[in-house]
Amino acid sequence: MTRRNGFSKVMKSIDSAEALFSKVKVNTVVMKNINDGEINDFVEMTKERRIDVRFIEYMPFGGNHFSTKKFVDYQSMLLTIREKFGDRILRLQDSPNDTTKAYKIDGFVGQFGFITSMSDHFCATCNRLRITADGNLKVCLHGNAEVSMRDLMRSGASEKEISEVIQKAVGRKKNNMLVSRRYTPMKNNKISYQLSRKERILLPYFITYFIHSKHSIIMFVITARMVDISQKAPSYRFAVAEGNIKHISVLFVRTSVKTVSSTGVEMEALTACTIATLTVYDMCKAISQEMVISNIRLIRKEGGKTKYHIKGDFEQDFL
């Protein structure tokens, strides 16, 4: 598997480590049709030895030719173990920042666990920091962002300055991976690789009140319906939206839509702003994937029953 004849040396090293330490962690990346048939053999290693076997989900890294056909999620691994050991499997209590879901077999000395980076990430509770061989700080194993600690230290930076750089790097760490990876078994037993991102819309309290009542266009069963505008007279409509792309430098985008119609154009203005920022993102993504599109919002609306205008930085007249 490793293309090296070093199995006996590895096992000898594990034996030596076990004699020196109270517990030894043994990591194994599980890959379909390569070593997934040895899962229970690894569990058997924990029967009389102080070994913590950690089954790691196969992850995409540069140069490893990642293929979903080789991926085995931890639930499938656990099912394989359960088929042999049944109710003897015990779930252990994980520490707050553990990256492993820990288990053991009742009566066994050691334990085993799963590092589920792909099927059930633990980003929000991960407190790991890594220094690469060339002196770069990585706050996320899956992220591309790195901070050169080597250059900082060679430049004579003080401990306070170094500490501030580290804290800022940690502060920029996302509470989940840029994309969450889900694997769904298909009818032909192949694994489909899906990319998804969870988005959340935060609503003010007064809006949630309308959602749970009979007001506006939301019915009491929370079923949305289109507003009938056939009887409304056309009138002048105007809306402005703006958004930022934040990454080192900032790009400010503002769009406006004007029309004479019986319905508003807020959605058109917001859509135009969104497409404009996404276009810039697409043009620059080869340079960096760390860009953040944020603060897309309506800043001005005229016409119809209501007027809306954010005062302050947006006083410029667009008419």
Sequence and secondary structure as in RCSB ss.txt:
>XXXX:A:sequence
MTRRNGFSKVMKSIDSAEALFSKVKVNTVVMKNINDGEINDFVEMTKERRIDVRFIEYMPFGGNHFSTKKFVDYQ
SMLLTIREKFGDRILRLQDSPNDTTKAYKIDGFVGQFGFITSMSDHFCATCNRLRITADGNLKVCLHGNAEVSMR
DLMRSGASEKEISEVIQKAVGRKKNNMLVSRRYTPMKNNKISYQLSRKERILLPYFITYFIHSKHSIIMFVITAR
MVDISQKAPSYRFAVAEGNIKHISVLFVRTSVKTVSSTGVEMEALTACTIATLTVYDMCKAISQEMVISNIRLIR
KEGGKTKYHIKGDFEQDFL
>XXXX:A:secstr
  SSS HHHHHHHHHHHHHHSS EEEEEEE TTTTGGGHHHHHHTTSSS EEEEEEE    TTS   GGG   HH
HHHHHHHHHHGGGEEE    TT SSEEEEETT SSEEEEE TTTS  GGG    EE TTSEEES TT    EEHH
HHHHTT  HHHHHHHHHHHHHT  SS SSEEEEEE TTS EEEEEE        HHHHHHHTSS TTB TT  B 
    TTS  EEEEEEEEEEEESSSEEEEEEEEEEEESS  HHHHHHHHHHHHHHHHHHHTTT S  EEEEEEEEE
EESSS  EE  STT     
